[in-house]
Amino acid sequence: MDDLIYNARNGNKEKVEEIVQKRKEDEKIKEASLSPISESDVIEKLKEVIDPEVGQDIISMDLLRGIKIEKKNDGYHIFIKMTLTIPGCPLMDMIVADVKYRVSQIPGVEDVDVEIVF
């Protein structure tokens, strides 16, 4: 059982406040140690995503349409907007999975969403 819940159930108000304060301090330390992620960090990872039909990366093929980076409690949520060479591309799922995998390798990234636009 979590020590916070245990102490709250047993009426140990001082211990509960001590635990809450410690968790707040730990969260501040964690946030301070989280390195900011830039669009260029994301673009560098996207250069590793190769369209297997063409043999080029999605950045040099100009398939990227946008990047949005949001800070979350435990890290960053990255939103990628991109297009493909043709609508209904048979390799779409594979390319999207590779984009998510590569971007999620950046330290601090917790979530990656990919939107395909035409």
N, C-alpha and C positions, 0 to 999 in steps of 0.2 A: 504494500500500500504506500502511496506517495506520502512523504513526511508532512507535507502541507495539509493534506486531507486528514491524516491521522491527528495532528495537533488541533485542527479546527474542530473535529468531532469531539475531542477531549477537552475543549474549552481553554486550551493553552494559548491565549491571545498574544502574549509577548513573543512566544516562539513562532506563531503564525506571521506576525509582523516582521520578525527577523528573517524568516525564510523568504517572504515576499520581497523585502529590501535586497537580499542577496541575489535573488533571481533578476531583479531590475538592474543591479550592477553588472551581473553576468551578461545580460542582454546588451547593455551599453558597450561593454568590452567587445562583444561579438560584432556589433555594428561598426565599431571603430576599426576593427581588424579586416572588415570586408572591403576588398579593393574594388574601386569603381570599374565598371565595364563600359567601354566605349564602342561606338559603331565600328571603328577600325578593328577592334578585337574580334568582333563578329564577322566582319568582312574577311579578315585573314583566315578564319576557320571555314568560311564559305568557299574560299579558293580551293579547299581540299575536296569539295563536292564536284565530282566529274559526271557529266552527262555521258552515259556509256555509248549512246548511239553516235555522238559527235566526237567524243574523246577530249572535250574541253571542259574547264570548270565553269560553274554557273555565273561567276562574276565576269570573266572575260567574254562570256556569251551575252552579257547585259540582261540577265533574267531577274535580277534583284530589283524590286520596286519600292521597298521601304523596310526600315528597321525601327522598332520602338523598344526601348528598354525601360522597364519599371522595377523599382526596388521593392522587394517584399521583405517580410520579417526575417526569413532565413537565407535570403539571397536575391537573385534577380529573375524576373520573368521577361523573356525575350520574345517579341512578336516579329515574325518575318513575313513580309508580303513579297511574293514573287510570281513570275509567270513561267510558262514552259514553252518549248519550241512550237508545239501544236496543241490545240484543245483536244482533250481526250487522250493525251500522251499515254501509251501503254506502260511506260516506266515511271509514271507519276508517283505511285506509292513508294517505290524504291528510292527515288530522289528525295521525296519529303522525309522519309525515314533517315536518310543519310544526313540531310540538313539538320534534323533534330539531334541526331547522334553527335555530329561534329560540334554544333554550338553548345550542346550540353557538356562538352569536355572543358569548356572555359571555367576556371575556378570561380565559384560563387553563383553559377547559373543553376536555378532550381527547376524552371519550367521553360519549355520552348513551344510556341505555337506557330504553325505555318499556314498562311492563307494563300491559295492559288487564285490569281486574277488574270483576266485576258482583256 
